[in-house]
Structure formats: C-alpha cells, structure tokens
C-alpha cells in the first residue's frame, strides 16, 4: 500500500496534518507513507518515524505552471494507491488528479468534487476537547475505515539536539534554577501580530510576576521589529531578556524551546510546535482567526485568549471576515482584558 498525504504551505498546518501518519501506520504497518510538503517546513516533521519519504514542493514549482505540471507528472510515476489532499487548493487538486490513485480523498468543495472519490464536509463545531483542525483532519481517514481519534501532533528531537540546545543556553548564562520563557513576539504577518506596545506590557507582567528569564522567538531578518518590542519594555524587564539568544534555524529553535517552562505570545506555528514538544503555552489570537479551529488540546497546560472571549458584541459575522479590520480590532484587545488569566497561567 502506497499512500501520499498532501499538505502544502505553513509550518503549523504541516505539523498538525502529521497526525494522520500515526493513525495510518496503525492501519497499514508495512505501507509506504509519504508526505508532500513545502521544502521550508521539513524541519518540523524531521525524524517522524511514521513518515517514509518527503516530496518537496519548491518555490520554483509554486511560481511556474510548467514546473507544477512536471511535478504533478512525477507524482503520477510513483503510482500511489491512496492520495489524501489536506491542502485542497488548485496546485494540490492538479497533483491529486494526475496521481492516478484509485482512492483520492479531500475536503468538500463544489468545484472539485469530480477530482476526488471522497469529498469530506468539514465540521463547524468542536467537541470542547480539541480543535477543529484535528477533528476535520481525522475525518479524512474515515473512508479508509479509520475511526476518528484525537492524536496529538509530536515533534521528534534527537538526544543530541536536546543536549546541544541545553549547552547553547548554558553557554549564554541561562540559569536553569529560574523560570525560562520563550516569547512569540511576532506573528506570521502584520495581521497576526499583537501590537508591539501591548506585547511589551505582557512581557513586563511575566517578569514582574515570575522574575523569569525571557527569550524572543524571531529570525535574523525580523531583528528590527523584535528590538522595537524590547525597547518598549521597562528597563527592569529588559535586564531579564536575553535578546541575542535565539535559534537561527528551526531545529535549533525547537531544541531551545524544549528547555523552556512555557511559550507565550502570538498564536501560530511557534505555539503549535511548543505543544508538540509538550511545553506549556499561552496563545494570543489575532481577532480574525477562528479560535475553535486552532485551540488544540486546551487544558491547564495550554491557555489562549481571543478578543471575542471578552467582547463578543464586536462580532456579528465569522472571524475570518474581519481580516481587513484586524489592526483596528487589535487596538481594542488591550492586555488588561486577559492579564488575570495570564497571571493565573504563570502560577
């Protein structure tokens, strides 16, 4: 049995969809299970024992119709028995169509029903135990006789990576006898980034409540924005921020985060990765993101806040309809609204 799962684009999506491999491996212990993902996301599923091969979707393939067609034909040559298209966009529709698989599964869209043998309708309400992102992905396995279960995404670090992460922190004078917090200071874009001044207030509160050590999650090209947030923090807070201690590559970031007490900040890939490492999280949602979809495994270890939690009267339509209004809505999402919940989390 040869099975291909397609999940292009973002790191959080790729990590979340990796749960399908654990369920498939139980059903097909000797099957070949392959994952088609964007090349920049490999690090988050590296060393996953349930994935046999990666098919990498490059930026060049994404930009060129000719290269996309060539890529789709290369997938056809691999002769998969089953294709599960989680991404369900034009490029993956084409790849699925060319695959020639006897069983093709994806989400229901009226304009792609002819491409797939099974078109699964997404559920709109979660069960209170996990997010819709998990529920809807597991539904894609039902045509294969695999019942919906609530598998948690996992990241597989090697012992060497874990020890290297610890050595790196020790080298930079991190004291493991004191709390250590990773802060997701920046989202994947402006409309998913909590206002800088508000984030500085959040960091001030963390240090005041815990006297903890603070690390910033950012990449080198984001240093200017991260430094702006640092400068907005109180002088006493800045003394506890190890601004230049960060992972320059994704696996390095994971190895560092593994040793933190919690990851706090903008909801997104970093939050999902921390959960997959069993690190506690406190997520601040963008006003236009649907919390019901991504509040994965919310419990005492994982908390989250959304403007809608505190000011539901502002919402008269689905959250995603407010994307253009995100900057204005963010201004209403003052830290004072959730500061007590943050303090409770820190305790």
Backbone torsions as a table, in degrees:
resi	resn	phi	psi	omega
1	UNK	NA	124.0	178.0
2	UNK	-115.6	123.2	-175.3
3	UNK	-126.1	135.7	176.2
4	UNK	-119.5	130.0	172.8
5	UNK	-108.7	131.6	-180.0
6	UNK	-109.3	120.0	176.0
7	UNK	-145.8	90.1	-179.9
8	UNK	-84.3	174.2	172.9
9	UNK	81.2	-120.9	-158.7
10	UNK	-78.4	153.5	-178.4
11	UNK	-59.4	-45.1	-179.3
12	UNK	-61.3	-37.8	178.3
13	UNK	-66.9	-44.2	-179.4
14	UNK	-62.8	-43.4	178.0
15	UNK	-63.4	-46.3	-177.8
16	UNK	-64.2	-42.2	-179.1
17	UNK	-69.0	-16.4	179.5
18	UNK	-65.3	-15.4	177.1
19	UNK	-62.3	-25.4	-178.2
20	UNK	-63.6	-30.8	-177.8
21	UNK	-68.4	-36.6	178.8
22	UNK	-63.2	-43.1	179.4
23	UNK	-68.9	-40.5	179.6
24	UNK	-66.8	-36.0	-179.8
25	UNK	-63.9	-34.5	177.2
26	UNK	-67.3	-37.2	-179.0
27	UNK	-77.1	-40.3	-177.0
28	UNK	-126.3	75.0	-174.4
29	UNK	-60.6	-26.1	-179.2
30	UNK	-107.8	8.6	-178.7
31	UNK	-75.4	160.8	173.9
32	UNK	-95.2	115.9	-175.6
33	UNK	-114.2	112.1	-175.5
34	UNK	-114.8	154.8	-174.6
35	UNK	-127.9	121.8	176.1
36	UNK	-98.6	114.2	-175.5
37	UNK	-142.2	166.0	173.9
38	UNK	-69.5	143.9	-171.9
39	UNK	-61.4	-28.8	-176.9
40	UNK	-77.9	-4.6	-177.3
41	UNK	-103.5	0.0	-174.3
42	UNK	-57.1	-39.0	-173.4
43	UNK	-55.8	-31.5	-174.8
44	UNK	-76.3	-17.8	178.9
45	UNK	-119.5	9.9	177.6
46	UNK	-60.6	140.6	178.5
47	UNK	71.9	7.9	176.3
48	UNK	-66.5	117.1	-174.0
49	UNK	-69.7	-11.9	-178.5
50	UNK	-92.3	-6.0	-179.0
51	UNK	-107.0	126.2	-177.9
52	UNK	-87.0	-45.2	-176.5
53	UNK	-143.1	152.6	175.0
54	UNK	-111.4	133.6	169.7
55	UNK	-106.2	116.9	-170.5
56	UNK	-98.5	126.4	179.0
57	UNK	-94.8	113.7	-173.9
58	UNK	-92.2	167.0	176.9
59	UNK	-63.6	-36.2	179.9
60	UNK	-64.1	-41.1	179.0
61	UNK	-65.3	-37.0	-179.1
62	UNK	-67.7	-31.8	-174.7
63	UNK	-88.0	-19.8	-173.3
64	UNK	-116.6	124.2	177.7
65	UNK	-64.3	-37.7	-179.9
66	UNK	-64.8	-43.0	-179.5
67	UNK	-71.4	-32.4	175.9
68	UNK	-64.2	-43.0	179.1
69	UNK	-63.8	-41.1	178.1
70	UNK	-64.3	-40.3	178.5
71	UNK	-63.9	-44.7	179.9
72	UNK	-59.7	-39.9	179.3
73	UNK	-68.0	-32.5	177.6
74	UNK	-66.8	-33.6	176.1
75	UNK	-67.3	-38.7	178.2
76	UNK	-57.9	-38.3	-177.9
77	UNK	-67.0	-18.5	-178.7
78	UNK	-82.4	-12.5	173.2
79	UNK	53.2	63.8	177.0
80	UNK	-76.6	144.6	176.1
81	UNK	-80.9	-37.0	-176.4
82	UNK	-133.7	134.5	172.0
83	UNK	-123.0	127.2	176.7
84	UNK	-114.7	109.8	-176.8
85	UNK	-97.2	97.7	179.4
86	UNK	-79.7	-32.1	-176.7
87	UNK	-68.3	-48.4	173.6
88	UNK	55.7	51.3	172.8
89	UNK	-123.5	178.7	-172.3
90	UNK	-53.1	-46.6	-177.9
91	UNK	-64.2	-43.7	180.0
92	UNK	-73.1	-28.8	173.9
93	UNK	-60.3	-45.3	-179.3
94	UNK	-65.0	-44.0	179.6
95	UNK	-62.2	-43.7	179.0
96	UNK	-61.8	-43.0	-178.3
97	UNK	-62.2	-43.2	-179.0
98	UNK	-75.0	-20.0	-173.9
99	UNK	-59.5	-31.5	-178.4
100	UNK	72.1	12.0	-179.0
101	UNK	-63.0	144.1	179.6
102	UNK	-72.1	-23.8	178.4
103	UNK	-130.3	117.0	178.5
104	UNK	-123.2	128.9	-174.7
105	UNK	-127.2	138.0	174.2
106	UNK	-158.1	-175.6	176.6
107	UNK	-79.7	152.9	-179.0
108	UNK	-72.3	123.8	169.8
109	UNK	-140.9	130.6	-171.9
110	UNK	-58.3	-27.6	-175.5
111	UNK	-92.2	-0.2	178.1
112	UNK	-124.4	7.7	-175.9
113	UNK	-59.5	-29.0	-178.9
114	UNK	-73.5	-17.6	-177.8
115	UNK	-79.3	-22.3	-171.0
116	UNK	-124.5	152.5	176.5
117	UNK	-80.1	-30.1	179.4
118	UNK	-130.1	126.0	179.5
119	UNK	-118.8	105.3	-171.1
120	UNK	-91.1	126.3	178.0
121	UNK	-80.7	131.3	-179.8
122	UNK	-70.4	142.5	172.4
123	UNK	-80.6	151.5	-177.2
124	UNK	-108.1	-8.6	179.5
125	UNK	-127.7	133.6	177.1
126	UNK	-88.4	175.9	-175.8
127	UNK	-96.2	7.3	-179.3
128	UNK	84.7	-10.0	-177.9
129	UNK	-100.5	-32.6	-178.9
130	UNK	-149.4	169.2	-176.7
131	UNK	-80.5	162.2	178.4
132	UNK	-63.7	-24.8	178.3
133	UNK	-59.9	-35.5	177.1
134	UNK	-78.3	-49.4	-176.8
135	UNK	-56.7	-48.9	-176.6
136	UNK	-69.6	-33.6	176.3
137	UNK	-66.8	-42.9	-179.3
138	UNK	-65.6	-27.5	176.5
139	UNK	-60.2	-29.3	-178.5
140	UNK	-65.0	-16.4	-179.0
141	UNK	-92.7	-8.8	-177.5
142	UNK	-60.0	-37.6	177.1
143	UNK	-61.9	-17.4	179.2
144	UNK	-94.5	6.5	179.1
145	UNK	78.7	20.9	178.4
146	UNK	-102.4	117.8	-177.4
147	UNK	-71.5	150.6	178.7
148	UNK	-64.7	122.7	174.7
149	UNK	-129.4	165.7	-176.2
150	UNK	-108.9	82.7	179.5
151	UNK	-86.2	137.6	-179.7
152	UNK	-93.5	133.2	175.9
153	UNK	-58.1	143.8	-178.6
154	UNK	-131.4	142.9	173.0
155	UNK	-110.5	134.7	-174.5
156	UNK	-108.2	99.4	175.2
157	UNK	-92.3	147.0	175.2
158	UNK	-83.0	160.4	177.4
159	UNK	-59.9	-35.0	179.2
160	UNK	-66.2	-41.7	178.9
161	UNK	-63.1	-41.0	180.0
162	UNK	-64.0	-45.8	-179.3
163	UNK	-68.9	-35.4	177.4
164	UNK	-65.0	-40.0	177.2
165	UNK	-61.8	-42.6	179.5
166	UNK	-66.6	-43.4	179.5
167	UNK	-61.3	-38.3	179.2
168	UNK	-62.3	-43.3	-179.7
169	UNK	-68.1	-41.6	178.3
170	UNK	-62.0	-40.9	179.3
171	UNK	-59.4	-31.2	-178.7
172	UNK	-99.9	25.9	172.1
173	UNK	64.6	29.5	173.0
174	UNK	-76.2	131.0	-178.6
175	UNK	-98.0	113.7	-177.2
176	UNK	-76.9	-0.4	173.8
177	UNK	-88.9	-5.7	178.2
178	UNK	-115.5	155.0	178.3
179	UNK	-59.3	145.5	178.7
180	UNK	-130.6	121.5	-176.8
181	UNK	-121.3	131.7	172.3
182	UNK	-92.6	130.0	-178.8
183	UNK	-110.3	122.1	173.8
184	UNK	-83.2	85.5	-170.7
185	UNK	-76.2	-23.4	-176.9
186	UNK	-128.8	138.6	175.3
187	UNK	-85.8	-175.0	-178.0
188	UNK	-73.4	-9.9	177.9
189	UNK	-167.1	174.1	-176.7
190	UNK	-59.2	-38.6	-177.5
191	UNK	-77.8	-1.1	175.6
192	UNK	-122.7	20.0	-178.7
193	UNK	-117.1	120.5	177.5
194	UNK	-59.5	137.0	-177.8
195	UNK	-48.6	137.3	-173.6
196	UNK	-55.2	-45.0	-177.2
197	UNK	-66.1	-36.2	177.9
198	UNK	-67.9	-41.5	178.8
199	UNK	-62.3	-37.8	177.8
200	UNK	-61.7	-38.5	177.1
201	UNK	-63.9	-39.8	178.3
202	UNK	-61.8	-44.7	-179.4
203	UNK	-66.6	-39.7	175.8
204	UNK	-57.6	-42.3	-179.4
205	UNK	-65.2	-42.4	-179.6
206	UNK	-59.5	-46.8	-178.5
207	UNK	-68.4	-40.7	179.7
208	UNK	-62.4	-40.7	-176.4
209	UNK	-77.8	-30.6	-170.0
210	UNK	-122.2	-16.7	-170.6
211	UNK	56.9	27.3	-175.7
212	UNK	-76.4	163.8	175.9
213	UNK	-89.5	140.0	-172.5
214	UNK	-118.0	130.6	171.9
215	UNK	-115.2	144.7	176.8
216	UNK	-103.2	135.1	173.6
217	UNK	-94.0	108.5	175.8
218	UNK	-156.8	165.1	176.0
219	UNK	-108.3	160.0	-173.2
220	UNK	-49.3	-39.2	-177.8
221	UNK	-71.3	-10.2	177.8
222	UNK	-100.7	10.1	-173.9
223	UNK	-59.8	-38.8	-178.5
224	UNK	-61.5	-46.5	179.2
225	UNK	-65.1	-42.6	178.9
226	UNK	-62.9	-39.6	179.4
227	UNK	-65.4	-34.0	177.6
228	UNK	-61.3	-42.1	178.1
229	UNK	-66.7	-41.7	176.9
230	UNK	-56.5	-45.5	-177.5
231	UNK	-66.4	-25.9	179.5
232	UNK	-79.9	-14.2	178.8
233	UNK	-76.4	155.9	178.5
234	UNK	-65.3	151.3	-179.4
235	UNK	-54.3	-39.4	-179.8
236	UNK	-68.6	-28.2	176.3
237	UNK	-72.9	-42.4	-177.7
238	UNK	-57.3	-31.0	179.5
239	UNK	-64.2	-23.4	-178.4
240	UNK	-98.3	0.7	-179.7
241	UNK	-97.3	124.0	177.5
242	UNK	-97.3	79.3	-166.8
243	UNK	-61.5	-37.8	-175.1
244	UNK	-92.9	11.3	176.7
245	UNK	-101.1	98.6	-179.2
246	UNK	-154.3	160.9	179.0
247	UNK	-86.5	122.8	-178.2
248	UNK	-78.5	-18.9	175.6
249	UNK	-125.0	160.6	-173.7
250	UNK	-62.3	-43.7	-180.0
251	UNK	-65.4	-33.6	177.2
252	UNK	-66.7	-41.7	176.8
253	UNK	-59.5	-43.0	179.9
254	UNK	-63.7	-41.9	-179.3
255	UNK	-65.9	-31.4	176.2
256	UNK	-75.5	-45.8	-178.9
257	UNK	-61.0	-31.6	178.5
258	UNK	-53.5	-30.5	-175.8
259	UNK	-96.2	3.6	-179.8
260	UNK	-87.2	156.2	176.8
261	UNK	-78.4	-28.7	178.5
262	UNK	-166.0	158.6	170.9
263	UNK	-115.9	127.9	-173.9
264	UNK	-129.2	137.3	174.6
265	UNK	142.9	-151.0	-174.9
266	UNK	-60.1	131.6	176.5
267	UNK	-65.2	140.5	-180.0
268	UNK	159.6	-154.6	-176.1
269	UNK	-58.5	-39.8	-178.5
270	UNK	-62.8	-40.4	177.9
271	UNK	-62.6	-46.2	-179.3
272	UNK	-64.3	-37.1	178.4
273	UNK	-67.8	-40.7	178.8
274	UNK	-61.5	-42.7	177.2
275	UNK	-59.7	-39.7	-179.4
276	UNK	-70.0	-16.3	174.8
277	UNK	-97.8	4.1	-177.4
278	UNK	64.1	33.6	175.3
279	UNK	-98.4	138.0	-179.5
280	UNK	-63.9	146.9	-177.2
281	UNK	-135.9	148.8	171.3
282	UNK	-132.1	109.0	-172.5
283	UNK	-103.9	135.6	174.7
284	UNK	-106.7	111.6	-175.6
285	UNK	-81.6	145.1	169.7
286	UNK	-68.6	145.2	-177.1
287	UNK	-59.6	-20.2	-177.0
288	UNK	-101.4	2.0	179.1
289	UNK	-94.3	137.3	-179.5
290	UNK	-77.6	108.6	-177.7
291	UNK	-63.8	-34.3	-177.5
292	UNK	-60.2	-27.6	-179.7
293	UNK	-77.9	-40.7	-168.8
294	UNK	-110.5	2.1	177.6
295	UNK	-80.6	68.7	-174.7
296	UNK	-70.2	127.3	173.9
297	UNK	50.6	52.1	178.1
298	UNK	-71.3	125.6	-179.1
299	UNK	-159.4	-160.9	-178.8
300	UNK	-62.8	-24.5	-178.8
301	UNK	-90.5	-19.3	-177.1
302	UNK	-130.2	112.7	-180.0
303	UNK	-117.7	159.2	178.0
304	UNK	-153.0	158.6	178.4
305	UNK	-136.0	145.3	-179.8
306	UNK	-140.7	145.0	179.6
307	UNK	-53.7	-36.4	-178.8
308	UNK	-63.5	-25.8	177.7
309	UNK	-63.3	-32.0	-172.5
310	UNK	-107.4	-28.8	-179.9
311	UNK	-133.5	65.8	-177.4
312	UNK	-62.0	-22.4	-178.6
313	UNK	-66.2	-16.6	178.9
314	UNK	-76.5	-13.7	-175.0
315	UNK	-108.3	112.9	176.3
316	UNK	-116.1	2.3	177.5
317	UNK	-148.5	176.1	-178.1
318	UNK	-59.8	145.8	-176.3
319	UNK	-53.8	-41.6	-175.7
320	UNK	-62.4	-17.8	179.1
321	UNK	-75.1	-9.1	-175.8
322	UNK	-102.4	15.7	-175.9
323	UNK	-56.6	-45.4	-179.3
324	UNK	-67.5	-22.7	-178.1
325	UNK	-94.5	4.9	-175.6
326	UNK	-53.7	-47.4	-179.4
327	UNK	-58.1	-41.8	-179.7
328	UNK	-68.8	-39.9	179.8
329	UNK	-69.3	-35.8	177.5
330	UNK	-57.8	-36.8	-179.7
331	UNK	-62.1	-28.2	179.0
332	UNK	-82.4	-12.3	-175.2
333	UNK	-93.1	62.7	-176.0
334	UNK	-71.0	146.4	-179.3
335	UNK	-55.8	-30.3	-178.6
336	UNK	-58.8	-24.6	-179.4
337	UNK	-63.9	-37.1	-173.9
338	UNK	-121.5	10.8	-173.8
339	UNK	-61.7	-34.6	178.7
340	UNK	-68.7	-36.3	177.2
341	UNK	-66.4	-37.8	177.2
342	UNK	-64.8	-43.4	178.9
343	UNK	-62.1	-40.2	178.0
344	UNK	-63.7	-40.5	178.2
345	UNK	-62.3	-43.4	-178.0
346	UNK	-65.2	-30.5	178.8
347	UNK	-75.8	NA	NA
